[in-house]
Amino acid sequence: MTSGHSTNRQLGAALKRAAQRAGEQTPAVRGADWRLATVTAVTGGGLVEVDGVLEVRRLASYAAPAVGQVIVISQSSSGNWLALGPLA
Protein backbone atom coordinates (compact mmCIF):
# COMPACT_ATOMS: atom_id res chain seq x y z
CA MET A 1 0.00 0.00 0.00
CA THR A 2 1.36 3.43 -0.91
CA SER A 3 0.77 6.60 1.03
CA GLY A 4 -0.82 9.71 -0.42
CA HIS A 5 2.52 11.52 -0.21
CA SER A 6 4.29 8.80 -2.18
CA THR A 7 1.63 8.89 -4.88
CA ASN A 8 1.85 12.68 -5.10
CA ARG A 9 5.66 12.51 -5.47
CA GLN A 10 5.37 9.89 -8.21
CA LEU A 11 2.76 11.96 -10.04
CA GLY A 12 4.89 15.11 -9.71
CA ALA A 13 7.95 13.32 -11.10
CA ALA A 14 5.95 11.92 -14.02
CA LEU A 15 4.54 15.35 -14.87
CA LYS A 16 8.03 16.89 -14.70
CA ARG A 17 9.41 14.26 -17.12
CA ALA A 18 6.50 14.78 -19.54
CA ALA A 19 6.94 18.57 -19.49
CA GLN A 20 10.67 18.24 -20.09
CA ARG A 21 10.12 15.94 -23.11
CA ALA A 22 7.53 18.34 -24.55
CA GLY A 23 9.85 21.31 -24.05
CA GLU A 24 12.76 19.59 -25.74
CA GLN A 25 10.65 18.91 -28.82
CA THR A 26 8.72 22.20 -29.08
CA PRO A 27 10.53 25.13 -30.75
CA ALA A 28 8.37 27.72 -28.96
CA VAL A 29 9.57 26.37 -25.61
CA ARG A 30 13.19 25.65 -26.40
CA GLY A 31 13.76 28.83 -28.48
CA ALA A 32 15.58 29.38 -31.75
CA ASP A 33 18.28 27.01 -32.93
CA TRP A 34 20.77 26.65 -35.79
CA ARG A 35 22.71 23.74 -37.26
CA LEU A 36 24.54 22.49 -40.33
CA ALA A 37 22.53 20.52 -42.90
CA THR A 38 23.00 19.08 -46.38
CA VAL A 39 20.82 20.32 -49.25
CA THR A 40 18.85 17.37 -50.64
CA ALA A 41 16.71 19.26 -53.20
CA VAL A 42 16.32 22.74 -54.67
CA THR A 43 12.56 23.13 -55.02
CA GLY A 44 12.28 26.66 -56.44
CA GLY A 45 10.32 29.59 -55.12
CA GLY A 46 13.16 30.47 -52.77
CA LEU A 47 12.98 27.11 -50.98
CA VAL A 48 15.33 24.17 -50.46
CA GLU A 49 14.97 20.78 -48.78
CA VAL A 50 17.61 19.73 -46.28
CA ASP A 51 18.05 16.55 -44.24
CA GLY A 52 14.32 15.78 -44.16
CA VAL A 53 13.14 19.36 -43.59
CA LEU A 54 10.91 19.99 -46.61
CA GLU A 55 10.44 23.76 -46.81
CA VAL A 56 13.40 25.89 -45.81
CA ARG A 57 13.24 29.51 -47.04
CA ARG A 58 16.51 30.83 -48.50
CA LEU A 59 18.01 34.23 -47.76
CA ALA A 60 18.32 36.48 -50.84
CA SER A 61 22.09 36.32 -50.39
CA TYR A 62 21.97 32.52 -50.81
CA ALA A 63 21.35 32.77 -54.55
CA ALA A 64 22.95 29.55 -55.87
CA PRO A 65 21.87 26.55 -53.82
CA ALA A 66 23.04 23.12 -54.97
CA VAL A 67 22.26 19.58 -53.91
CA GLY A 68 25.03 18.27 -51.65
CA GLN A 69 26.02 21.67 -50.23
CA VAL A 70 26.47 21.83 -46.47
CA ILE A 71 24.69 24.96 -45.29
CA VAL A 72 23.66 26.68 -42.08
CA ILE A 73 19.95 26.50 -41.28
CA SER A 74 18.16 28.26 -38.46
CA GLN A 75 14.83 27.50 -36.81
CA SER A 76 12.82 30.28 -35.22
CA SER A 77 10.96 29.85 -31.96
CA SER A 78 7.74 29.54 -34.00
CA GLY A 79 9.17 26.54 -35.88
CA ASN A 80 9.94 28.18 -39.24
CA TRP A 81 13.21 27.29 -41.01
CA LEU A 82 15.64 29.63 -42.78
CA ALA A 83 18.57 28.65 -45.05
CA LEU A 84 21.44 31.04 -44.39
CA GLY A 85 23.80 29.44 -46.93
CA PRO A 86 27.19 27.74 -46.89
CA LEU A 87 30.01 28.67 -44.56
CA ALA A 88 33.24 30.14 -45.97
C-alpha positions as CSV (number, residue, x, y, z in Angstrom):
1,M,0.0,0.0,0.0
2,T,1.4,3.4,-0.9
3,S,0.8,6.6,1.0
4,G,-0.8,9.7,-0.4
5,H,2.5,11.5,-0.2
6,S,4.3,8.8,-2.2
7,T,1.6,8.9,-4.9
8,N,1.9,12.7,-5.1
9,R,5.7,12.5,-5.5
10,Q,5.4,9.9,-8.2
11,L,2.8,12.0,-10.0
12,G,4.9,15.1,-9.7
13,A,7.9,13.3,-11.1
14,A,6.0,11.9,-14.0
15,L,4.5,15.4,-14.9
16,K,8.0,16.9,-14.7
17,R,9.4,14.3,-17.1
18,A,6.5,14.8,-19.5
19,A,6.9,18.6,-19.5
20,Q,10.7,18.2,-20.1
21,R,10.1,15.9,-23.1
22,A,7.5,18.3,-24.6
23,G,9.9,21.3,-24.1
24,E,12.8,19.6,-25.7
25,Q,10.6,18.9,-28.8
26,T,8.7,22.2,-29.1
27,P,10.5,25.1,-30.7
28,A,8.4,27.7,-29.0
29,V,9.6,26.4,-25.6
30,R,13.2,25.7,-26.4
31,G,13.8,28.8,-28.5
32,A,15.6,29.4,-31.7
33,D,18.3,27.0,-32.9
34,W,20.8,26.6,-35.8
35,R,22.7,23.7,-37.3
36,L,24.5,22.5,-40.3
37,A,22.5,20.5,-42.9
38,T,23.0,19.1,-46.4
39,V,20.8,20.3,-49.2
40,T,18.9,17.4,-50.6
41,A,16.7,19.3,-53.2
42,V,16.3,22.7,-54.7
43,T,12.6,23.1,-55.0
44,G,12.3,26.7,-56.4
45,G,10.3,29.6,-55.1
46,G,13.2,30.5,-52.8
47,L,13.0,27.1,-51.0
48,V,15.3,24.2,-50.5
49,E,15.0,20.8,-48.8
50,V,17.6,19.7,-46.3
51,D,18.0,16.5,-44.2
52,G,14.3,15.8,-44.2
53,V,13.1,19.4,-43.6
54,L,10.9,20.0,-46.6
55,E,10.4,23.8,-46.8
56,V,13.4,25.9,-45.8
57,R,13.2,29.5,-47.0
58,R,16.5,30.8,-48.5
59,L,18.0,34.2,-47.8
60,A,18.3,36.5,-50.8
61,S,22.1,36.3,-50.4
62,Y,22.0,32.5,-50.8
63,A,21.3,32.8,-54.6
64,A,23.0,29.6,-55.9
65,P,21.9,26.6,-53.8
66,A,23.0,23.1,-55.0
67,V,22.3,19.6,-53.9
68,G,25.0,18.3,-51.6
69,Q,26.0,21.7,-50.2
70,V,26.5,21.8,-46.5
71,I,24.7,25.0,-45.3
72,V,23.7,26.7,-42.1
73,I,19.9,26.5,-41.3
74,S,18.2,28.3,-38.5
75,Q,14.8,27.5,-36.8
76,S,12.8,30.3,-35.2
77,S,11.0,29.9,-32.0
78,S,7.7,29.5,-34.0
79,G,9.2,26.5,-35.9
80,N,9.9,28.2,-39.2
81,W,13.2,27.3,-41.0
82,L,15.6,29.6,-42.8
83,A,18.6,28.7,-45.0
84,L,21.4,31.0,-44.4
85,G,23.8,29.4,-46.9
86,P,27.2,27.7,-46.9
87,L,30.0,28.7,-44.6
88,A,33.2,30.1,-46.0
